[in-house]
């Protein structure tokens, strides 16, 4: 357990409990499409940053996070009843933008890999390498690389 500190374990438990509180105890419809991604807790367990992704966009997402901010007293009270901690951490809800960044990178990668990955001259039976050239049948540019090094007797 070298890299797994108590604050990490407490953060995981807080994330599970807050998710349960939001799904079962919160009756506000603005918090319906909220997902808790991680909870970062300080070493002294006094403060916790709850990272949240929201399915809605724009003003609705900001309203959902503001609603969570207004419900921190209720959520802390529930956490105090559920967790055996001396101090219940002060909660700060933060919008997690890592999912948006991953989505942006994936679309960029799709655009890059969509351009020139397949050559039009290749047949349906040929396997393609990552760069778009035919895998079997040798190199099309006249290079002298043997496609099957095991077939030549030089490697022995």
N, CA and C atoms as an extended XYZ file, in Angstrom:
468
Properties=species:S:1:pos:R:3:atomname:S:1:resname:S:1:resid:I:1 pbc="F F F"
N         0.831       -1.195        0.000 N   UNK     1
C         0.000        0.000        0.000 CA  UNK     1
C         0.868        1.248        0.000 C   UNK     1
N         1.905        1.208       -0.754 N   UNK     2
C         2.851        2.304       -0.743 CA  UNK     2
C         2.264        3.596       -1.290 C   UNK     2
N         1.546        3.549       -2.384 N   UNK     3
C         1.056        4.768       -3.011 CA  UNK     3
C        -0.395        5.081       -2.707 C   UNK     3
N        -1.002        4.419       -1.746 N   UNK     4
C        -2.419        4.594       -1.485 CA  UNK     4
C        -2.587        5.162       -0.080 C   UNK     4
N        -2.651        6.489        0.009 N   UNK     5
C        -2.701        7.173        1.297 CA  UNK     5
C        -4.114        7.148        1.881 C   UNK     5
N        -4.208        7.512        3.133 N   UNK     6
C        -5.502        7.556        3.806 CA  UNK     6
C        -6.403        8.595        3.162 C   UNK     6
N        -5.841        9.724        2.740 N   UNK     7
C        -6.662       10.755        2.110 CA  UNK     7
C        -7.267       10.243        0.799 C   UNK     7
N        -6.549        9.363        0.089 N   UNK     8
C        -7.109        8.761       -1.124 CA  UNK     8
C        -8.273        7.829       -0.789 C   UNK     8
N        -8.097        7.035        0.260 N   UNK     9
C        -9.167        6.121        0.659 CA  UNK     9
C       -10.393        6.884        1.146 C   UNK     9
N       -10.161        7.937        1.917 N   UNK    10
C       -11.280        8.759        2.402 CA  UNK    10
C       -11.967        9.445        1.225 C   UNK    10
N       -11.186        9.921        0.256 N   UNK    11
C       -11.759       10.553       -0.927 CA  UNK    11
C       -12.629        9.596       -1.734 C   UNK    11
N       -12.180        8.353       -1.871 N   UNK    12
C       -12.989        7.359       -2.571 CA  UNK    12
C       -14.293        7.082       -1.834 C   UNK    12
N       -14.210        6.986       -0.512 N   UNK    13
C       -15.419        6.728        0.273 CA  UNK    13
C       -16.373        7.920        0.223 C   UNK    13
N       -15.838        9.132        0.261 N   UNK    14
C       -16.674       10.332        0.153 CA  UNK    14
C       -17.369       10.371       -1.200 C   UNK    14
N       -16.644       10.002       -2.259 N   UNK    15
C       -17.249        9.985       -3.599 CA  UNK    15
C       -18.409        9.006       -3.651 C   UNK    15
N       -18.226        7.817       -3.076 N   UNK    16
C       -19.306        6.830       -3.070 CA  UNK    16
C       -20.507        7.320       -2.271 C   UNK    16
N       -20.241        7.909       -1.124 N   UNK    17
C       -21.346        8.369       -0.267 CA  UNK    17
C       -22.085        9.554       -0.893 C   UNK    17
N       -21.347       10.488       -1.480 N   UNK    18
C       -22.020       11.633       -2.113 CA  UNK    18
C       -22.846       11.166       -3.309 C   UNK    18
N       -22.331       10.200       -4.064 N   UNK    19
C       -23.104        9.664       -5.185 CA  UNK    19
C       -24.395        9.041       -4.693 C   UNK    19
N       -24.334        8.335       -3.575 N   UNK    20
C       -25.540        7.734       -3.008 CA  UNK    20
C       -26.493        8.813       -2.491 C   UNK    20
N       -25.958        9.840       -1.858 N   UNK    21
C       -26.790       10.940       -1.359 CA  UNK    21
C       -27.488       11.647       -2.513 C   UNK    21
N       -26.751       11.910       -3.592 N   UNK    22
C       -27.354       12.606       -4.732 CA  UNK    22
C       -28.410       11.764       -5.418 C   UNK    22
N       -28.215       10.465       -5.466 N   UNK    23
C       -29.189        9.635       -6.169 CA  UNK    23
C       -30.418        9.313       -5.317 C   UNK    23
N       -30.249        9.217       -3.994 N   UNK    24
C       -31.379        8.785       -3.164 CA  UNK    24
C       -32.007        9.884       -2.317 C   UNK    24
N       -31.214       10.854       -1.872 N   UNK    25
C       -31.734       11.826       -0.917 CA  UNK    25
C       -32.031       13.193       -1.524 C   UNK    25
N       -31.291       13.577       -2.568 N   UNK    26
C       -31.530       14.886       -3.189 CA  UNK    26
C       -32.748       14.794       -4.092 C   UNK    26
N       -33.655       15.712       -3.921 N   UNK    27
C       -34.875       15.711       -4.720 CA  UNK    27
C       -34.884       16.816       -5.771 C   UNK    27
N       -33.794       17.554       -5.893 N   UNK    28
C       -33.721       18.660       -6.840 CA  UNK    28
C       -33.492       18.113       -8.253 C   UNK    28
N       -34.358       18.427       -9.215 N   UNK    29
C       -34.190       17.881      -10.575 CA  UNK    29
C       -32.993       18.460      -11.324 C   UNK    29
N       -32.458       19.589      -10.893 N   UNK    30
C       -31.306       20.182      -11.581 CA  UNK    30
C       -30.032       19.379      -11.377 C   UNK    30
N       -30.029       18.482      -10.398 N   UNK    31
C       -28.850       17.689      -10.094 CA  UNK    31
C       -28.974       16.287      -10.688 C   UNK    31
N       -29.933       16.073      -11.546 N   UNK    32
C       -30.203       14.741      -12.079 CA  UNK    32
C       -29.129       14.172      -12.979 C   UNK    32
N       -28.451       14.990      -13.763 N   UNK    33
C       -27.489       14.490      -14.744 CA  UNK    33
C       -26.059       14.833      -14.338 C   UNK    33
N       -25.714       14.554      -13.092 N   UNK    34
C       -24.403       14.870      -12.541 CA  UNK    34
C       -23.679       13.558      -12.243 C   UNK    34
N       -22.400       13.502      -12.625 N   UNK    35
C       -21.567       12.345      -12.330 CA  UNK    35
C       -20.339       12.811      -11.553 C   UNK    35
N       -20.048       12.139      -10.459 N   UNK    36
C       -18.864       12.455       -9.666 CA  UNK    36
C       -17.689       11.676      -10.238 C   UNK    36
N       -16.624       12.381      -10.617 N   UNK    37
C       -15.472       11.688      -11.190 CA  UNK    37
C       -14.429       11.376      -10.132 C   UNK    37
N       -13.965       12.364       -9.395 N   UNK    38
C       -12.979       12.125       -8.342 CA  UNK    38
C       -13.240       13.074       -7.178 C   UNK    38
N       -12.642       12.740       -6.060 N   UNK    39
C       -12.657       13.608       -4.883 CA  UNK    39
C       -11.223       13.705       -4.384 C   UNK    39
N       -10.694       14.912       -4.369 N   UNK    40
C        -9.353       15.163       -3.829 CA  UNK    40
C        -9.495       15.709       -2.419 C   UNK    40
N        -8.841       15.056       -1.475 N   UNK    41
C        -8.921       15.447       -0.065 CA  UNK    41
C        -7.524       15.839        0.394 C   UNK    41
N        -7.444       16.916        1.170 N   UNK    42
C        -6.158       17.330        1.714 CA  UNK    42
C        -5.670       16.286        2.723 C   UNK    42
N        -4.379       16.348        3.056 N   UNK    43
C        -3.779       15.357        3.960 CA  UNK    43
C        -4.382       15.415        5.362 C   UNK    43
N        -4.820       16.613        5.794 N   UNK    44
C        -5.424       16.728        7.119 CA  UNK    44
C        -6.922       16.444        7.112 C   UNK    44
N        -7.483       16.093        5.966 N   UNK    45
C        -8.899       15.711        5.792 CA  UNK    45
C        -9.859       16.836        6.154 C   UNK    45
N        -9.424       18.070        5.997 N   UNK    46
C       -10.286       19.206        6.325 CA  UNK    46
C       -11.018       19.763        5.106 C   UNK    46
N       -10.463       19.600        3.919 N   UNK    47
C       -11.086       20.124        2.701 CA  UNK    47
C       -11.110       19.047        1.633 C   UNK    47
N       -12.159       19.089        0.813 N   UNK    48
C       -12.288       18.125       -0.279 CA  UNK    48
C       -12.826       18.846       -1.500 C   UNK    48
N       -12.214       18.571       -2.638 N   UNK    49
C       -12.679       19.102       -3.914 CA  UNK    49
C       -13.352       17.965       -4.649 C   UNK    49
N       -14.634       18.127       -4.919 N   UNK    50
C       -15.429       17.108       -5.588 CA  UNK    50
C       -15.537       17.505       -7.054 C   UNK    50
N       -14.937       16.707       -7.938 N   UNK    51
C       -14.954       16.989       -9.370 CA  UNK    51
C       -16.169       16.328       -9.993 C   UNK    51
N       -16.924       17.145      -10.746 N   UNK    52
C       -18.230       16.746      -11.245 CA  UNK    52
C       -18.278       16.942      -12.753 C   UNK    52
N       -18.855       15.975      -13.468 N   UNK    53
C       -19.180       16.170      -14.876 CA  UNK    53
C       -20.692       16.286      -14.980 C   UNK    53
N       -21.128       17.157      -15.870 N   UNK    54
C       -22.549       17.419      -16.035 CA  UNK    54
C       -22.916       17.105      -17.478 C   UNK    54
N       -24.020       16.391      -17.657 N   UNK    55
C       -24.445       16.004      -19.001 CA  UNK    55
C       -24.966       17.196      -19.800 C   UNK    55
N       -25.598       18.142      -19.129 N   UNK    56
C       -26.116       19.316      -19.825 CA  UNK    56
C       -24.975       20.247      -20.212 C   UNK    56
N       -25.274       21.187      -21.055 N   UNK    57
C       -24.283       22.164      -21.521 CA  UNK    57
C       -24.689       23.570      -21.084 C   UNK    57
N       -23.715       24.453      -21.016 N   UNK    58
C       -23.961       25.884      -20.827 CA  UNK    58
C       -24.551       26.253      -19.482 C   UNK    58
N       -25.650       26.999      -19.533 N   UNK    59
C       -26.256       27.547      -18.321 CA  UNK    59
C       -26.818       26.458      -17.417 C   UNK    59
N       -27.323       25.385      -17.997 N   UNK    60
C       -27.865       24.297      -17.181 CA  UNK    60
C       -26.759       23.612      -16.374 C   UNK    60
N       -25.578       23.474      -16.970 N   UNK    61
C       -24.456       22.865      -16.253 CA  UNK    61
C       -24.016       23.766      -15.101 C   UNK    61
N       -23.933       25.063      -15.361 N   UNK    62
C       -23.558       25.994      -14.293 CA  UNK    62
C       -24.586       26.002      -13.177 C   UNK    62
N       -25.865       25.897      -13.536 N   UNK    63
C       -26.931       25.859      -12.530 CA  UNK    63
C       -26.851       24.591      -11.692 C   UNK    63
N       -26.500       23.461      -12.303 N   UNK    64
C       -26.376       22.207      -11.554 CA  UNK    64
C       -25.241       22.294      -10.539 C   UNK    64
N       -24.118       22.877      -10.944 N   UNK    65
C       -22.992       23.009      -10.015 CA  UNK    65
C       -23.306       24.025       -8.924 C   UNK    65
N       -24.015       25.102       -9.267 N   UNK    66
C       -24.426       26.077       -8.252 CA  UNK    66
C       -25.400       25.445       -7.258 C   UNK    66
N       -26.281       24.576       -7.733 N   UNK    67
C       -27.212       23.880       -6.843 CA  UNK    67
C       -26.454       22.966       -5.886 C   UNK    67
N       -25.430       22.284       -6.395 N   UNK    68
C       -24.610       21.456       -5.510 CA  UNK    68
C       -23.894       22.314       -4.473 C   UNK    68
N       -23.439       23.493       -4.888 N   UNK    69
C       -22.780       24.401       -3.954 CA  UNK    69
C       -23.714       24.849       -2.840 C   UNK    69
N       -24.986       25.078       -3.187 N   UNK    70
C       -25.954       25.482       -2.164 CA  UNK    70
C       -26.355       24.322       -1.256 C   UNK    70
N       -26.156       23.088       -1.714 N   UNK    71
C       -26.553       21.920       -0.925 CA  UNK    71
C       -25.397       21.329       -0.121 C   UNK    71
N       -24.277       22.031       -0.021 N   UNK    72
C       -23.128       21.467        0.689 CA  UNK    72
C       -23.424       21.212        2.163 C   UNK    72
N       -24.202       22.054        2.797 N   UNK    73
C       -24.539       21.838        4.206 CA  UNK    73
C       -25.308       20.548        4.404 C   UNK    73
N       -26.286       20.315        3.556 N   UNK    74
C       -27.070       19.076        3.614 CA  UNK    74
C       -26.181       17.871        3.354 C   UNK    74
N       -25.313       17.961        2.342 N   UNK    75
C       -24.456       16.833        1.972 CA  UNK    75
C       -23.432       16.556        3.077 C   UNK    75
N       -22.871       17.608        3.666 N   UNK    76
C       -21.923       17.414        4.770 CA  UNK    76
C       -22.595       16.783        5.975 C   UNK    76
N       -23.835       17.179        6.244 N   UNK    77
C       -24.563       16.569        7.355 CA  UNK    77
C       -24.790       15.081        7.133 C   UNK    77
N       -25.163       14.720        5.931 N   UNK    78
C       -25.346       13.308        5.604 CA  UNK    78
C       -24.023       12.542        5.690 C   UNK    78
N       -22.944       13.175        5.200 N   UNK    79
C       -21.638       12.520        5.299 CA  UNK    79
C       -21.238       12.311        6.751 C   UNK    79
N       -21.551       13.284        7.606 N   UNK    80
C       -21.230       13.157        9.026 CA  UNK    80
C       -21.957       12.003        9.682 C   UNK    80
N       -23.175       11.721        9.235 N   UNK    81
C       -23.921       10.591        9.781 CA  UNK    81
C       -23.393        9.259        9.260 C   UNK    81
N       -22.850        9.256        8.051 N   UNK    82
C       -22.442        8.009        7.411 CA  UNK    82
C       -20.985        7.631        7.658 C   UNK    82
N       -20.106        8.616        7.781 N   UNK    83
C       -18.681        8.341        7.907 CA  UNK    83
C       -18.230        8.499        9.349 C   UNK    83
N       -17.278        7.683        9.743 N   UNK    84
C       -16.711        7.763       11.084 CA  UNK    84
C       -15.438        8.605       11.023 C   UNK    84
N       -15.611        9.909       10.878 N   UNK    85
C       -14.488       10.837       10.824 CA  UNK    85
C       -14.640       11.861       11.937 C   UNK    85
N       -13.526       12.338       12.435 N   UNK    86
C       -13.580       13.374       13.459 CA  UNK    86
C       -14.112       14.673       12.864 C   UNK    86
N       -13.617       15.019       11.673 N   UNK    87
C       -14.073       16.223       10.967 CA  UNK    87
C       -14.581       15.815        9.589 C   UNK    87
N       -15.732       16.326        9.248 N   UNK    88
C       -16.235       16.129        7.884 CA  UNK    88
C       -15.615       17.228        7.027 C   UNK    88
N       -14.980       16.864        5.925 N   UNK    89
C       -14.295       17.876        5.121 CA  UNK    89
C       -15.240       18.931        4.569 C   UNK    89
N       -14.712       20.135        4.410 N   UNK    90
C       -15.444       21.202        3.731 CA  UNK    90
C       -15.450       20.856        2.242 C   UNK    90
N       -16.621       20.853        1.635 N   UNK    91
C       -16.760       20.412        0.245 CA  UNK    91
C       -16.771       21.596       -0.706 C   UNK    91
N       -16.060       21.440       -1.802 N   UNK    92
C       -16.094       22.411       -2.895 CA  UNK    92
C       -16.348       21.630       -4.170 C   UNK    92
N       -17.438       21.959       -4.855 N   UNK    93
C       -17.789       21.280       -6.096 CA  UNK    93
C       -17.168       22.023       -7.268 C   UNK    93
N       -16.429       21.272       -8.103 N   UNK    94
C       -15.697       21.837       -9.226 CA  UNK    94
C       -16.082       21.063      -10.478 C   UNK    94
N       -16.310       21.801      -11.562 N   UNK    95
C       -16.628       21.133      -12.827 CA  UNK    95
C       -15.373       20.481      -13.390 C   UNK    95
N       -15.481       19.209      -13.721 N   UNK    96
C       -14.359       18.445      -14.261 CA  UNK    96
C       -14.352       18.608      -15.774 C   UNK    96
N       -13.312       19.249      -16.278 N   UNK    97
C       -13.222       19.493      -17.716 CA  UNK    97
C       -12.368       18.451      -18.427 C   UNK    97
N       -11.869       17.462      -17.716 N   UNK    98
C       -11.013       16.468      -18.354 CA  UNK    98
C       -11.783       15.644      -19.379 C   UNK    98
N       -13.063       15.397      -19.149 N   UNK    99
C       -13.862       14.646      -20.116 CA  UNK    99
C       -14.014       15.446      -21.407 C   UNK    99
N       -14.220       16.751      -21.293 N   UNK   100
C       -14.307       17.596      -22.482 CA  UNK   100
C       -12.987       17.614      -23.236 C   UNK   100
N       -11.874       17.645      -22.498 N   UNK   101
C       -10.558       17.647      -23.142 CA  UNK   101
C       -10.298       16.324      -23.855 C   UNK   101
N       -10.696       15.217      -23.241 N   UNK   102
C       -10.526       13.911      -23.879 CA  UNK   102
C       -11.369       13.836      -25.141 C   UNK   102
N       -12.587       14.340      -25.079 N   UNK   103
C       -13.459       14.334      -26.252 CA  UNK   103
C       -12.852       15.157      -27.386 C   UNK   103
N       -12.259       16.299      -27.047 N   UNK   104
C       -11.636       17.149      -28.061 CA  UNK   104
C       -10.426       16.459      -28.689 C   UNK   104
N        -9.597       15.813      -27.867 N   UNK   105
C        -8.425       15.112      -28.384 CA  UNK   105
C        -8.851       13.939      -29.264 C   UNK   105
N        -9.889       13.231      -28.862 N   UNK   106
C       -10.355       12.098      -29.671 CA  UNK   106
C       -10.885       12.553      -31.020 C   UNK   106
N       -11.595       13.673      -31.081 N   UNK   107
C       -12.065       14.160      -32.373 CA  UNK   107
C       -10.901       14.602      -33.242 C   UNK   107
N        -9.883       15.222      -32.633 N   UNK   108
C        -8.699       15.595      -33.403 CA  UNK   108
C        -7.971       14.363      -33.932 C   UNK   108
N        -7.865       13.333      -33.104 N   UNK   109
C        -7.226       12.105      -33.566 CA  UNK   109
C        -8.032       11.433      -34.668 C   UNK   109
N        -9.347       11.470      -34.554 N   UNK   110
C       -10.179       10.908      -35.613 CA  UNK   110
C        -9.994       11.660      -36.921 C   UNK   110
N        -9.867       12.995      -36.842 N   UNK   111
C        -9.642       13.782      -38.054 CA  UNK   111
C        -8.296       13.453      -38.676 C   UNK   111
N        -7.262       13.314      -37.843 N   UNK   112
C        -5.927       13.032      -38.354 CA  UNK   112
C        -5.860       11.623      -38.937 C   UNK   112
N        -6.401       10.648      -38.229 N   UNK   113
C        -6.334        9.276      -38.726 CA  UNK   113
C        -7.302        9.042      -39.870 C   UNK   113
N        -8.308        9.848      -40.011 N   UNK   114
C        -9.253        9.716      -41.117 CA  UNK   114
C        -8.656       10.165      -42.431 C   UNK   114
N        -7.614       10.959      -42.426 N   UNK   115
C        -6.984       11.461      -43.639 CA  UNK   115
C        -5.789       10.586      -43.978 C   UNK   115
N        -5.900        9.812      -45.048 N   UNK   116
C        -4.773        9.077      -45.582 CA  UNK   116
C        -4.415        7.798      -44.867 C   UNK   116
N        -5.306        7.189      -44.119 N   UNK   117
C        -4.946        5.938      -43.472 CA  UNK   117
C        -5.125        4.758      -44.410 C   UNK   117
N        -5.999        4.861      -45.367 N   UNK   118
C        -6.199        3.774      -46.311 CA  UNK   118
C        -5.881        4.266      -47.714 C   UNK   118
N        -5.212        3.435      -48.470 N   UNK   119
C        -4.938        3.803      -49.847 CA  UNK   119
C        -6.020        3.216      -50.729 C   UNK   119
N        -6.392        3.918      -51.748 N   UNK   120
C        -7.482        3.497      -52.622 CA  UNK   120
C        -7.077        2.314      -53.489 C   UNK   120
N        -5.767        2.107      -53.728 N   UNK   121
C        -5.310        1.051      -54.616 CA  UNK   121
C        -5.243       -0.305      -53.932 C   UNK   121
N        -5.338       -0.343      -52.625 N   UNK   122
C        -5.208       -1.618      -51.941 CA  UNK   122
C        -6.480       -2.430      -52.096 C   UNK   122
N        -6.304       -3.722      -52.188 N   UNK   123
C        -7.445       -4.610      -52.350 CA  UNK   123
C        -8.086       -4.907      -51.022 C   UNK   123
N        -9.254       -5.544      -51.033 N   UNK   124
C        -9.943       -5.810      -49.782 CA  UNK   124
C        -9.249       -6.862      -48.927 C   UNK   124
N        -8.401       -7.696      -49.510 N   UNK   125
C        -7.751       -8.742      -48.750 CA  UNK   125
C        -6.436       -8.327      -48.132 C   UNK   125
N        -5.892       -7.202      -48.522 N   UNK   126
C        -4.593       -6.780      -48.005 CA  UNK   126
C        -4.728       -6.164      -46.623 C   UNK   126
N        -3.806       -6.507      -45.751 N   UNK   127
C        -3.765       -5.869      -44.430 CA  UNK   127
C        -3.011       -4.569      -44.565 C   UNK   127
N        -3.408       -3.571      -43.798 N   UNK   128
C        -2.790       -2.252      -43.874 CA  UNK   128
C        -1.949       -2.010      -42.628 C   UNK   128
N        -0.828       -1.352      -42.799 N   UNK   129
C        -0.044       -0.929      -41.656 CA  UNK   129
C        -0.607        0.378      -41.141 C   UNK   129
N        -0.027        0.897      -40.070 N   UNK   130
C        -0.522        2.152      -39.498 CA  UNK   130
C        -0.327        3.319      -40.446 C   UNK   130
N         0.667        3.258      -41.304 N   UNK   131
C         0.934        4.372      -42.195 CA  UNK   131
C         0.179        4.266      -43.507 C   UNK   131
N        -0.552        3.195      -43.708 N   UNK   132
C        -1.403        3.096      -44.882 CA  UNK   132
C        -0.839        2.279      -46.014 C   UNK   132
N         0.336        1.718      -45.883 N   UNK   133
C         0.906        0.910      -46.955 CA  UNK   133
C         0.520       -0.542      -46.803 C   UNK   133
N         0.669       -1.329      -47.868 N   UNK   134
C         0.319       -2.740      -47.768 CA  UNK   134
C         1.319       -3.479      -46.899 C   UNK   134
N         0.821       -4.385      -46.067 N   UNK   135
C         1.670       -5.123      -45.147 CA  UNK   135
C         2.308       -6.323      -45.848 C   UNK   135
N         1.522       -7.051      -46.598 N   UNK   136
C         2.044       -8.232      -47.283 CA  UNK   136
C         2.434       -7.852      -48.695 C   UNK   136
N         3.417       -8.546      -49.241 N   UNK   137
C         3.797       -8.296      -50.613 CA  UNK   137
C         4.964       -7.345      -50.728 C   UNK   137
N         5.614       -6.990      -49.649 N   UNK   138
C         6.808       -6.171      -49.716 CA  UNK   138
C         6.523       -4.695      -49.727 C   UNK   138
N         7.564       -3.940      -49.897 N   UNK   139
C         7.493       -2.486      -49.875 CA  UNK   139
C         7.243       -1.982      -51.291 C   UNK   139
N         6.320       -1.076      -51.462 N   UNK   140
C         5.968       -0.607      -52.795 CA  UNK   140
C         6.946        0.430      -53.331 C   UNK   140
N         7.829        0.972      -52.494 N   UNK   141
C         8.730        2.026      -52.960 CA  UNK   141
C        10.101        1.503      -53.355 C   UNK   141
N        10.276        0.203      -53.465 N   UNK   142
C        11.531       -0.350      -53.930 CA  UNK   142
C        12.546       -0.593      -52.832 C   UNK   142
N        12.135       -0.630      -51.589 N   UNK   143
C        13.087       -0.888      -50.518 CA  UNK   143
C        13.426       -2.377      -50.492 C   UNK   143
N        14.545       -2.722      -49.910 N   UNK   144
C        14.988       -4.108      -49.915 CA  UNK   144
C        14.823       -4.752      -48.546 C   UNK   144
N        13.671       -4.590      -47.953 N   UNK   145
C        13.357       -5.213      -46.669 CA  UNK   145
C        12.593       -6.484      -46.958 C   UNK   145
N        13.066       -7.576      -46.399 N   UNK   146
C        12.404       -8.857      -46.602 CA  UNK   146
C        11.143       -8.891      -45.739 C   UNK   146
N         9.956       -9.138      -46.330 N   UNK   147
C         8.729       -9.148      -45.533 CA  UNK   147
C         8.700      -10.291      -44.544 C   UNK   147
N         9.414      -11.384      -44.795 N   UNK   148
C         9.420      -12.528      -43.878 CA  UNK   148
C        10.868      -12.878      -43.571 C   UNK   148
N        11.466      -12.307      -42.506 N   UNK   149
C        12.872      -12.559      -42.224 CA  UNK   149
C        13.153      -14.000      -41.853 C   UNK   149
N        12.168      -14.762      -41.410 N   UNK   150
C        12.397      -16.157      -41.024 CA  UNK   150
C        12.632      -17.034      -42.245 C   UNK   150
N        12.133      -16.612      -43.426 N   UNK   151
C        12.280      -17.428      -44.619 CA  UNK   151
C        13.691      -17.366      -45.184 C   UNK   151
N        14.414      -16.303      -44.927 N   UNK   152
C        15.804      -16.216      -45.413 CA  UNK   152
C        16.731      -16.862      -44.394 C   UNK   152
N        17.814      -17.391      -44.842 N   UNK   153
C        18.724      -18.095      -43.962 CA  UNK   153
C        19.765      -17.209      -43.332 C   UNK   153
N        19.664      -15.892      -43.463 N   UNK   154
C        20.703      -15.004      -42.967 CA  UNK   154
C        20.677      -14.827      -41.456 C   UNK   154
N        19.564      -14.994      -40.821 N   UNK   155
C        19.459      -14.707      -39.399 CA  UNK   155
C        20.033      -15.786      -38.519 C   UNK   155
N        20.575      -16.893      -39.104 N   UNK   156
C        21.040      -18.005      -38.271 CA  UNK   156
C        22.489      -18.057      -38.135 C   UNK   156
